């Protein structure tokens, strides 16, 4: 799935959006076929931000499918 198609899907199904005050990445919460999905859009990986890293770890530990797996489907 191309980036533009992925972002269109996320924005069309967006439930909430938050910006990290540390690294300025944007976190999107969206409806993915009745399940909550999360997507982070930022210049740096979440592991590089002390604010985003624990959020990303929490999401990954409780998710059915990771964003990386979702993109490859």
N, C-alpha and C positions, 0 to 999 in steps of 0.2 A: 504494500500500500504506500503510495506516495505521500510525502509530508503534507502537501496541500489537501489531499483527500482525507487524511487523518485529522488535520486541524478543522476542516469543514465539518466532519462528523462530530468532533468534540464540541465545537461551537454550536452546532444545531441541537445538541442534546445537553448543553451546559445547565448545571444546577446552581453552581456557585463558582466564584473566582477570588483568589487571594494573592497578594504580592508579598514576597519575602522582603522584610526591611533590611536584611543583611546583604543579600546578593542580588536583589531585585528580580529574581525569577518569579514567574507566575505559575501558581498551582490552579488547575482546573478540576472541578468535581463535575462529573457528567453521568447521565443515565446510559448504561450500556445494556440494552435488552432487559431492563428491569433490575439490573444490578448497579451498584455505585462503582464508577471508575474514576481514577485519578490520573492526571497527566501534568507533568512539570515541564515548563518551557523556560529555559535559562541558558546563558552562555557557558556556565560551568556545570560540571557534574554535581549532583546533590552531595556526594561525599566530600566535596571541597568547601561546603558551607556548614558552619557549626549549627545553624538554625534548621536548614533543610535536611541534614543527614539523619537526625532522629525521626523526623516526620517520614522520610522515605523508608527507613528501616521498619517503622511501625506499619506503614501501608503494605510493604512487601511481606511482612510476617503474617498479615491477616488476609491477604488477597488469594483469590482462587487462581488468577492468572496475572503474571506480571505484564507491565507495559511492553517490554521487549518481546514476550511471547505473543501478545495481542497483535503487535505490528507485523510479526512474521506470519500470522494466519491469513 
